[in-house]
Amino acid sequence: MIDHQFFLQCNIRGRPSPTDDLGGFMNHFVQFERAVKSMKLPGNRKKANSPNALWFIRKGFLKNREDPKIVDALFHAQKIVD
């Protein structure tokens, strides 16, 4: 079960978004899910709809030293994408 309150306070970019409503969140998240599934994994170049897809994305974010909230958001997201 995804923690909706987490996403209401923290969007995918990790910035506070307290004005988001649940409908806006779900719309944003559906777009994010589609983006995840359309990305390709390194190496075997398969579509990123496998359980490992978000691990690759998380690894990329960590490598780029992005806001750690993104990492948390992606782990919450994995529960929907999987």
Biopython code that builds the backbone (N, CA, C, O; Angstrom):
import numpy as np
from Bio.PDB.StructureBuilder import StructureBuilder

atoms = [
    (1, "MET", "N", (0.841, -1.193, 0.000)),
    (1, "MET", "CA", (0.000, 0.000, 0.000)),
    (1, "MET", "C", (0.879, 1.248, 0.000)),
    (1, "MET", "O", (1.785, 1.379, 0.824)),
    (2, "ILE", "N", (0.615, 2.131, -0.899)),
    (2, "ILE", "CA", (1.437, 3.336, -0.995)),
    (2, "ILE", "C", (1.026, 4.364, 0.055)),
    (2, "ILE", "O", (-0.149, 4.494, 0.396)),
    (3, "ASP", "N", (1.998, 5.071, 0.546)),
    (3, "ASP", "CA", (1.737, 6.100, 1.551)),
    (3, "ASP", "C", (1.389, 7.400, 0.828)),
    (3, "ASP", "O", (2.277, 8.155, 0.432)),
    (4, "HIS", "N", (0.085, 7.658, 0.658)),
    (4, "HIS", "CA", (-0.340, 8.840, -0.092)),
    (4, "HIS", "C", (0.131, 10.126, 0.562)),
    (4, "HIS", "O", (0.517, 11.068, -0.130)),
    (5, "GLN", "N", (0.102, 10.176, 1.886)),
    (5, "GLN", "CA", (0.513, 11.403, 2.581)),
    (5, "GLN", "C", (1.964, 11.751, 2.265)),
    (5, "GLN", "O", (2.327, 12.922, 2.155)),
    (6, "PHE", "N", (2.784, 10.713, 2.121)),
    (6, "PHE", "CA", (4.185, 10.953, 1.780)),
    (6, "PHE", "C", (4.293, 11.715, 0.465)),
    (6, "PHE", "O", (5.054, 12.676, 0.349)),
    (7, "PHE", "N", (3.505, 11.263, -0.539)),
    (7, "PHE", "CA", (3.571, 11.903, -1.842)),
    (7, "PHE", "C", (2.872, 13.245, -1.876)),
    (7, "PHE", "O", (3.214, 14.103, -2.690)),
    (8, "LEU", "N", (1.890, 13.441, -0.998)),
    (8, "LEU", "CA", (1.242, 14.750, -0.953)),
    (8, "LEU", "C", (2.226, 15.807, -0.464)),
    (8, "LEU", "O", (2.114, 16.982, -0.814)),
    (9, "GLN", "N", (3.189, 15.380, 0.345)),
    (9, "GLN", "CA", (4.169, 16.321, 0.891)),
    (9, "GLN", "C", (5.459, 16.347, 0.086)),
    (9, "GLN", "O", (6.248, 17.284, 0.211)),
    (10, "CYS", "N", (5.677, 15.346, -0.725)),
    (10, "CYS", "CA", (6.947, 15.239, -1.445)),
    (10, "CYS", "C", (6.683, 14.671, -2.825)),
    (10, "CYS", "O", (6.358, 13.491, -2.957)),
    (11, "ASN", "N", (6.816, 15.490, -3.852)),
    (11, "ASN", "CA", (6.581, 14.964, -5.194)),
    (11, "ASN", "C", (7.821, 14.218, -5.680)),
    (11, "ASN", "O", (8.786, 14.072, -4.930)),
    (12, "ILE", "N", (7.806, 13.751, -6.910)),
    (12, "ILE", "CA", (8.889, 12.908, -7.411)),
    (12, "ILE", "C", (10.232, 13.634, -7.380)),
    (12, "ILE", "O", (11.271, 12.997, -7.208)),
    (13, "ARG", "N", (10.226, 14.935, -7.542)),
    (13, "ARG", "CA", (11.476, 15.696, -7.508)),
    (13, "ARG", "C", (11.936, 15.973, -6.082)),
    (13, "ARG", "O", (12.989, 16.580, -5.884)),
    (14, "GLY", "N", (11.169, 15.542, -5.091)),
    (14, "GLY", "CA", (11.582, 15.701, -3.707)),
    (14, "GLY", "C", (11.321, 17.072, -3.138)),
    (14, "GLY", "O", (11.836, 17.406, -2.071)),
    (15, "ARG", "N", (10.525, 17.880, -3.829)),
    (15, "ARG", "CA", (10.230, 19.226, -3.335)),
    (15, "ARG", "C", (8.867, 19.233, -2.649)),
    (15, "ARG", "O", (7.967, 18.509, -3.073)),
    (16, "PRO", "N", (8.697, 20.026, -1.610)),
    (16, "PRO", "CA", (7.404, 20.075, -0.929)),
    (16, "PRO", "C", (6.299, 20.523, -1.881)),
    (16, "PRO", "O", (6.472, 21.462, -2.658)),
    (17, "SER", "N", (5.183, 19.846, -1.806)),
    (17, "SER", "CA", (4.042, 20.230, -2.635)),
    (17, "SER", "C", (2.763, 20.063, -1.817)),
    (17, "SER", "O", (1.930, 19.216, -2.142)),
    (18, "PRO", "N", (2.597, 20.867, -0.752)),
    (18, "PRO", "CA", (1.469, 20.681, 0.165)),
    (18, "PRO", "C", (0.115, 20.981, -0.455)),
    (18, "PRO", "O", (-0.912, 20.603, 0.108)),
    (19, "THR", "N", (0.089, 21.657, -1.610)),
    (19, "THR", "CA", (-1.194, 22.008, -2.219)),
    (19, "THR", "C", (-1.724, 20.901, -3.128)),
    (19, "THR", "O", (-2.855, 20.983, -3.606)),
    (20, "ASP", "N", (-0.920, 19.875, -3.369)),
    (20, "ASP", "CA", (-1.387, 18.776, -4.220)),
    (20, "ASP", "C", (-2.565, 18.067, -3.567)),
    (20, "ASP", "O", (-2.554, 17.815, -2.362)),
    (21, "ASP", "N", (-3.566, 17.751, -4.352)),
    (21, "ASP", "CA", (-4.647, 16.916, -3.833)),
    (21, "ASP", "C", (-4.418, 15.478, -4.301)),
    (21, "ASP", "O", (-3.524, 15.208, -5.103)),
    (22, "LEU", "N", (-5.232, 14.569, -3.790)),
    (22, "LEU", "CA", (-5.018, 13.164, -4.107)),
    (22, "LEU", "C", (-5.202, 12.888, -5.595)),
    (22, "LEU", "O", (-4.470, 12.083, -6.171)),
    (23, "GLY", "N", (-6.172, 13.550, -6.218)),
    (23, "GLY", "CA", (-6.372, 13.378, -7.655)),
    (23, "GLY", "C", (-5.162, 13.838, -8.445)),
    (23, "GLY", "O", (-4.738, 13.169, -9.387)),
    (24, "GLY", "N", (-4.606, 14.978, -8.063)),
    (24, "GLY", "CA", (-3.410, 15.486, -8.721)),
    (24, "GLY", "C", (-2.237, 14.552, -8.524)),
    (24, "GLY", "O", (-1.437, 14.323, -9.431)),
    (25, "PHE", "N", (-2.151, 14.011, -7.303)),
    (25, "PHE", "CA", (-1.083, 13.056, -7.013)),
    (25, "PHE", "C", (-1.197, 11.827, -7.901)),
    (25, "PHE", "O", (-0.211, 11.387, -8.491)),
    (26, "MET", "N", (-2.412, 11.268, -7.996)),
    (26, "MET", "CA", (-2.581, 10.049, -8.781)),
    (26, "MET", "C", (-2.291, 10.311, -10.260)),
    (26, "MET", "O", (-1.694, 9.469, -10.931)),
    (27, "ASN", "N", (-2.703, 11.460, -10.765)),
    (27, "ASN", "CA", (-2.418, 11.811, -12.154)),
    (27, "ASN", "C", (-0.910, 11.904, -12.373)),
    (27, "ASN", "O", (-0.383, 11.389, -13.359)),
    (28, "HIS", "N", (-0.222, 12.568, -11.444)),
    (28, "HIS", "CA", (1.227, 12.707, -11.531)),
    (28, "HIS", "C", (1.879, 11.329, -11.471)),
    (28, "HIS", "O", (2.822, 11.037, -12.207)),
    (29, "PHE", "N", (1.354, 10.485, -10.574)),
    (29, "PHE", "CA", (1.996, 9.192, -10.395)),
    (29, "PHE", "C", (1.781, 8.278, -11.586)),
    (29, "PHE", "O", (2.679, 7.515, -11.945)),
    (30, "VAL", "N", (0.605, 8.338, -12.209)),
    (30, "VAL", "CA", (0.362, 7.543, -13.420)),
    (30, "VAL", "C", (1.349, 7.953, -14.506)),
    (30, "VAL", "O", (1.878, 7.102, -15.221)),
    (31, "GLN", "N", (1.595, 9.246, -14.631)),
    (31, "GLN", "CA", (2.579, 9.718, -15.612)),
    (31, "GLN", "C", (3.962, 9.193, -15.263)),
    (31, "GLN", "O", (4.719, 8.786, -16.144)),
    (32, "PHE", "N", (4.295, 9.203, -13.964)),
    (32, "PHE", "CA", (5.593, 8.698, -13.528)),
    (32, "PHE", "C", (5.721, 7.201, -13.830)),
    (32, "PHE", "O", (6.756, 6.736, -14.306)),
    (33, "GLU", "N", (4.645, 6.459, -13.541)),
    (33, "GLU", "CA", (4.668, 5.014, -13.788)),
    (33, "GLU", "C", (4.876, 4.724, -15.269)),
    (33, "GLU", "O", (5.648, 3.833, -15.625)),
    (34, "ARG", "N", (4.191, 5.474, -16.138)),
    (34, "ARG", "CA", (4.377, 5.291, -17.582)),
    (34, "ARG", "C", (5.811, 5.609, -17.986)),
    (34, "ARG", "O", (6.403, 4.916, -18.813)),
    (35, "ALA", "N", (6.359, 6.662, -17.395)),
    (35, "ALA", "CA", (7.737, 7.031, -17.713)),
    (35, "ALA", "C", (8.697, 5.928, -17.292)),
    (35, "ALA", "O", (9.634, 5.601, -18.020)),
    (36, "VAL", "N", (8.460, 5.355, -16.111)),
    (36, "VAL", "CA", (9.316, 4.269, -15.636)),
    (36, "VAL", "C", (9.253, 3.088, -16.590)),
    (36, "VAL", "O", (10.282, 2.520, -16.958)),
    (37, "LYS", "N", (8.036, 2.721, -16.991)),
    (37, "LYS", "CA", (7.881, 1.551, -17.852)),
    (37, "LYS", "C", (8.427, 1.786, -19.257)),
    (37, "LYS", "O", (8.754, 0.829, -19.960)),
    (38, "SER", "N", (8.529, 3.043, -19.672)),
    (38, "SER", "CA", (9.044, 3.323, -21.013)),
    (38, "SER", "C", (10.566, 3.432, -21.033)),
    (38, "SER", "O", (11.176, 3.436, -22.102)),
    (39, "MET", "N", (11.179, 3.522, -19.852)),
    (39, "MET", "CA", (12.639, 3.596, -19.798)),
    (39, "MET", "C", (13.227, 2.222, -20.086)),
    (39, "MET", "O", (12.564, 1.201, -19.902)),
    (40, "LYS", "N", (14.458, 2.205, -20.532)),
    (40, "LYS", "CA", (15.109, 0.933, -20.830)),
    (40, "LYS", "C", (16.203, 0.673, -19.802)),
    (40, "LYS", "O", (16.881, 1.591, -19.341)),
    (41, "LEU", "N", (16.355, -0.594, -19.459)),
    (41, "LEU", "CA", (17.398, -0.977, -18.518)),
    (41, "LEU", "C", (18.741, -1.021, -19.234)),
    (41, "LEU", "O", (18.803, -1.376, -20.410)),
    (42, "PRO", "N", (19.813, -0.664, -18.538)),
    (42, "PRO", "CA", (21.141, -0.814, -19.140)),
    (42, "PRO", "C", (21.475, -2.295, -19.311)),
    (42, "PRO", "O", (20.938, -3.143, -18.599)),
    (43, "GLY", "N", (22.340, -2.595, -20.233)),
    (43, "GLY", "CA", (22.749, -3.977, -20.425)),
    (43, "GLY", "C", (21.863, -4.707, -21.408)),
    (43, "GLY", "O", (22.135, -4.709, -22.609)),
    (44, "ASN", "N", (20.796, -5.333, -20.909)),
    (44, "ASN", "CA", (19.962, -6.141, -21.788)),
    (44, "ASN", "C", (18.943, -5.320, -22.566)),
    (44, "ASN", "O", (18.280, -5.850, -23.458)),
    (45, "ARG", "N", (18.807, -4.038, -22.247)),
    (45, "ARG", "CA", (17.945, -3.097, -22.968)),
    (45, "ARG", "C", (16.470, -3.494, -22.968)),
    (45, "ARG", "O", (15.723, -3.083, -23.856)),
    (46, "LYS", "N", (16.044, -4.281, -21.993)),
    (46, "LYS", "CA", (14.627, -4.620, -21.905)),
    (46, "LYS", "C", (13.852, -3.427, -21.364)),
    (46, "LYS", "O", (14.419, -2.536, -20.731)),
    (47, "LYS", "N", (12.554, -3.423, -21.619)),
    (47, "LYS", "CA", (11.715, -2.365, -21.058)),
    (47, "LYS", "C", (11.765, -2.439, -19.537)),
    (47, "LYS", "O", (11.874, -3.519, -18.956)),
    (48, "ALA", "N", (11.683, -1.289, -18.913)),
    (48, "ALA", "CA", (11.830, -1.223, -17.459)),
    (48, "ALA", "C", (10.520, -1.529, -16.750)),
    (48, "ALA", "O", (10.005, -0.694, -16.006)),
    (49, "ASN", "N", (9.982, -2.715, -16.975)),
    (49, "ASN", "CA", (8.770, -3.111, -16.266)),
    (49, "ASN", "C", (9.036, -4.304, -15.363)),
    (49, "ASN", "O", (8.102, -4.982, -14.933)),
    (50, "SER", "N", (10.301, -4.562, -15.076)),
    (50, "SER", "CA", (10.678, -5.656, -14.192)),
    (50, "SER", "C", (10.893, -5.121, -12.778)),
    (50, "SER", "O", (11.022, -3.912, -12.589)),
    (51, "PRO", "N", (10.933, -6.012, -11.782)),
    (51, "PRO", "CA", (11.154, -5.553, -10.407)),
    (51, "PRO", "C", (12.473, -4.811, -10.222)),
    (51, "PRO", "O", (12.615, -4.024, -9.286)),
    (52, "ASN", "N", (13.444, -5.057, -11.110)),
    (52, "ASN", "CA", (14.742, -4.400, -10.966)),
    (52, "ASN", "C", (14.780, -3.001, -11.559)),
    (52, "ASN", "O", (15.760, -2.279, -11.376)),
    (53, "ALA", "N", (13.721, -2.607, -12.272)),
    (53, "ALA", "CA", (13.747, -1.336, -12.996)),
    (53, "ALA", "C", (14.031, -0.160, -12.083)),
    (53, "ALA", "O", (14.894, 0.667, -12.381)),
    (54, "LEU", "N", (13.309, -0.078, -10.969)),
    (54, "LEU", "CA", (13.482, 1.069, -10.087)),
    (54, "LEU", "C", (14.823, 1.033, -9.373)),
    (54, "LEU", "O", (15.335, 2.072, -8.956)),
    (55, "TRP", "N", (15.400, -0.173, -9.228)),
    (55, "TRP", "CA", (16.730, -0.246, -8.638)),
    (55, "TRP", "C", (17.736, 0.471, -9.533)),
    (55, "TRP", "O", (18.602, 1.197, -9.045)),
    (56, "PHE", "N", (17.618, 0.265, -10.839)),
    (56, "PHE", "CA", (18.514, 0.953, -11.766)),
    (56, "PHE", "C", (18.306, 2.461, -11.700)),
    (56, "PHE", "O", (19.263, 3.235, -11.719)),
    (57, "ILE", "N", (17.033, 2.867, -11.622)),
    (57, "ILE", "CA", (16.738, 4.295, -11.551)),
    (57, "ILE", "C", (17.294, 4.877, -10.258)),
    (57, "ILE", "O", (17.907, 5.944, -10.261)),
    (58, "ARG", "N", (17.077, 4.172, -9.157)),
    (58, "ARG", "CA", (17.583, 4.631, -7.861)),
    (58, "ARG", "C", (19.102, 4.760, -7.915)),
    (58, "ARG", "O", (19.664, 5.742, -7.429)),
    (59, "LYS", "N", (19.761, 3.771, -8.502)),
    (59, "LYS", "CA", (21.216, 3.795, -8.617)),
    (59, "LYS", "C", (21.661, 5.034, -9.394)),
    (59, "LYS", "O", (22.644, 5.683, -9.036)),
    (60, "GLY", "N", (20.929, 5.350, -10.455)),
    (60, "GLY", "CA", (21.248, 6.539, -11.239)),
    (60, "GLY", "C", (21.084, 7.815, -10.440)),
    (60, "GLY", "O", (21.916, 8.719, -10.525)),
    (61, "PHE", "N", (19.998, 7.893, -9.650)),
    (61, "PHE", "CA", (19.789, 9.079, -8.831)),
    (61, "PHE", "C", (20.886, 9.216, -7.784)),
    (61, "PHE", "O", (21.379, 10.318, -7.541)),
    (62, "LEU", "N", (21.271, 8.101, -7.162)),
    (62, "LEU", "CA", (22.317, 8.158, -6.148)),
    (62, "LEU", "C", (23.640, 8.580, -6.773)),
    (62, "LEU", "O", (24.401, 9.351, -6.188)),
    (63, "LYS", "N", (23.901, 8.064, -7.967)),
    (63, "LYS", "CA", (25.140, 8.412, -8.661)),
    (63, "LYS", "C", (25.183, 9.910, -8.955)),
    (63, "LYS", "O", (26.241, 10.537, -8.894)),
    (64, "ASN", "N", (24.016, 10.474, -9.274)),
    (64, "ASN", "CA", (23.935, 11.899, -9.579)),
    (64, "ASN", "C", (23.774, 12.770, -8.342)),
    (64, "ASN", "O", (23.663, 13.991, -8.446)),
    (65, "ARG", "N", (23.761, 12.135, -7.160)),
    (65, "ARG", "CA", (23.657, 12.850, -5.888)),
    (65, "ARG", "C", (22.420, 13.748, -5.832)),
    (65, "ARG", "O", (22.493, 14.902, -5.410)),
    (66, "GLU", "N", (21.292, 13.201, -6.263)),
    (66, "GLU", "CA", (20.038, 13.950, -6.189)),
    (66, "GLU", "C", (19.512, 13.929, -4.760)),
    (66, "GLU", "O", (20.058, 13.252, -3.888)),
    (67, "ASP", "N", (18.448, 14.680, -4.540)),
    (67, "ASP", "CA", (17.808, 14.735, -3.232)),
    (67, "ASP", "C", (17.436, 13.324, -2.769)),
    (67, "ASP", "O", (16.798, 12.582, -3.516)),
    (68, "PRO", "N", (17.826, 12.941, -1.547)),
    (68, "PRO", "CA", (17.516, 11.583, -1.075)),
    (68, "PRO", "C", (16.026, 11.285, -0.985)),
    (68, "PRO", "O", (15.635, 10.119, -0.920)),
    (69, "LYS", "N", (15.183, 12.323, -0.979)),
    (69, "LYS", "CA", (13.740, 12.083, -0.962)),
    (69, "LYS", "C", (13.302, 11.348, -2.225)),
    (69, "LYS", "O", (12.314, 10.614, -2.210)),
    (70, "ILE", "N", (14.035, 11.545, -3.314)),
    (70, "ILE", "CA", (13.710, 10.845, -4.556)),
    (70, "ILE", "C", (13.841, 9.344, -4.353)),
    (70, "ILE", "O", (13.007, 8.566, -4.815)),
    (71, "VAL", "N", (14.899, 8.951, -3.654)),
    (71, "VAL", "CA", (15.127, 7.529, -3.415)),
    (71, "VAL", "C", (13.961, 6.943, -2.628)),
    (71, "VAL", "O", (13.460, 5.869, -2.962)),
    (72, "ASP", "N", (13.529, 7.645, -1.585)),
    (72, "ASP", "CA", (12.385, 7.180, -0.796)),
    (72, "ASP", "C", (11.136, 7.100, -1.664)),
    (72, "ASP", "O", (10.377, 6.135, -1.585)),
    (73, "ALA", "N", (10.930, 8.113, -2.487)),
    (73, "ALA", "CA", (9.753, 8.135, -3.355)),
    (73, "ALA", "C", (9.764, 6.951, -4.313)),
    (73, "ALA", "O", (8.726, 6.343, -4.571)),
    (74, "LEU", "N", (10.935, 6.629, -4.833)),
    (74, "LEU", "CA", (11.019, 5.517, -5.774)),
    (74, "LEU", "C", (10.724, 4.181, -5.105)),
    (74, "LEU", "O", (10.123, 3.297, -5.716)),
    (75, "PHE", "N", (11.148, 4.033, -3.847)),
    (75, "PHE", "CA", (10.837, 2.781, -3.165)),
    (75, "PHE", "C", (9.351, 2.668, -2.864)),
    (75, "PHE", "O", (8.793, 1.572, -2.913)),
    (76, "HIS", "N", (8.703, 3.784, -2.555)),
    (76, "HIS", "CA", (7.251, 3.777, -2.411)),
    (76, "HIS", "C", (6.609, 3.465, -3.768)),
    (76, "HIS", "O", (5.631, 2.721, -3.847)),
    (77, "ALA", "N", (7.167, 4.041, -4.820)),
    (77, "ALA", "CA", (6.611, 3.858, -6.162)),
    (77, "ALA", "C", (6.697, 2.407, -6.604)),
    (77, "ALA", "O", (5.823, 1.922, -7.323)),
    (78, "GLN", "N", (7.728, 1.721, -6.185)),
    (78, "GLN", "CA", (7.924, 0.341, -6.623)),
    (78, "GLN", "C", (6.735, -0.533, -6.235)),
    (78, "GLN", "O", (6.431, -1.508, -6.922)),
    (79, "LYS", "N", (6.068, -0.192, -5.145)),
    (79, "LYS", "CA", (4.920, -0.985, -4.698)),
    (79, "LYS", "C", (3.773, -0.915, -5.701)),
    (79, "LYS", "O", (2.986, -1.856, -5.809)),
    (80, "ILE", "N", (3.671, 0.198, -6.435)),
    (80, "ILE", "CA", (2.639, 0.319, -7.466)),
    (80, "ILE", "C", (3.118, -0.274, -8.782)),
    (80, "ILE", "O", (2.369, -0.977, -9.460)),
    (81, "VAL", "N", (4.364, 0.009, -9.144)),
    (81, "VAL", "CA", (4.879, -0.417, -10.446)),
    (81, "VAL", "C", (5.007, -1.931, -10.526)),
    (81, "VAL", "O", (4.746, -2.517, -11.577)),
    (82, "ASP", "N", (5.405, -2.576, -9.427)),
    (82, "ASP", "CA", (5.600, -4.037, -9.436)),
    (82, "ASP", "C", (4.306, -4.784, -9.641)),
    (82, "ASP", "O", (4.302, -6.015, -9.672)),
]
sb = StructureBuilder()
sb.init_structure("model")
sb.init_model(0)
sb.init_chain("A")
sb.init_seg("    ")
for serial, (resi, resn, name, xyz) in enumerate(atoms, 1):
    if name == "N":
        sb.init_residue(resn, " ", resi, " ")
    sb.init_atom(name, np.array(xyz, "f"), 0.0, 1.0, " ", f" {name:<3s}", serial, name[0])
structure = sb.get_structure()
